[in-house]
Amino acid sequence: MPLPKVRPASLFRLLLLLALLACPHAPVGAQRRAKAPAAREWKIAFELAFGEGSPYASEFPNLYELPYGTNLSITKEVLDRVVPVALAETGARRLSLAYLPGGFESFPVVPSAQLDARATEAQTRAALDVIGYLAQQSLVIASRREPSGERAALRVTQTRGGDLASPAAAQKFWRRLSGLVPKLNPGFSGTLAGGRPGLFIIDTDGDWLTSDEEKFDAAADAASKEQNVTTTVEHFRVVYVSAGNDWKRYPKGEQYLKRLRDAGRRALAARLERVYRPRVERWIAAAFARRGLGSGARPPAKPEPAPRPSTAPPRARKFATGRG
């Protein structure tokens, strides 16, 4: 029986496909699609208290100087609307959002948003830029647990009672803990582990040693006894990422925007400038006005031309929360 005639073009495609399938380094499309970057669980920390030198810092009342409860209500009202913008624009998925006491050095504790999200690292970095830009933060951070992570971290958890959920108690505990071991500076984020309050601290400078763990444990034990609370300390490693903007040099948030553009998100950067920033400014103004702290946003002074932005976060201060 004679073989059926095969058209040259069809034969060429057949031979090419067979060659691709036989090749150990064949393009994945010939065998299966390349795996997309894995989405992991990230903890993102940030605040509404505005970054030093930012337009909002001179435009609105100082959140650091308000009573904690007032600060919390304003922070929650605004960030509850900012977070969905960041998630929708980046594709990250919200798992939980809580507002807990966060501290930096000896400053009063302020409400710190703790967003647990499922996202790729690229989505997480983009979300940091969106939130940092819209809330005018000097620095925002994210971390995820990873045994091979480049940063050490620890969590102090109260095992009985809920004292450390109180801003005053958390501040007292933090000041004593960081006073005993200054290496734990510059700050902490509040945390809830199984409903139990505590403090989450990251080695943002990368200078903790394994031998430091005993000192940290002893300091936490001493602070716990002095405050009459029972705690445990857990040590682990994390992947740590951050994003920031030096508002004194880049008053339009150029560093946040440049990182987004460099990552191929030029349209998002444009929307942040033209659509979301004016909207968030109105949200902030309304939140203050509702509490008798101002009738609305005042036109900011015209900034001088900014230098060419760098994508590197500002180096003047480092934070373990999302403190501005």
Secondary structure, 3 states (H helix, E strand, C coil): CCCCCCCHHHHHHHHHHHHHHHCCCCCHHHHCCCCCCCCEEEEEEECCCCCCCCHHHHHCCCHHHCCHHHHHHHHHHHHHHHHHHHHHHHCCEEEEEEEEEEEECCCCCEEEEEEEEEECHHHHHHHHHHHHHHCCCCEEEEEEECCCCCEEEEEEEECCCCHHHCHHHHHHHHHHHHHHCHHHCCEEEEEEECCEEEEEEECCCCCCCCCHHHHHHHHHHHHHHHHCCCEEEEEEEEEEEEEECCCCCCCCCHHHHHHHHHCCCHHHHHHHHHHHHHHHHHHHHHHHHHCCCCCCCCCCCCCCCCCCCCCCCCCCCCCCCCCC
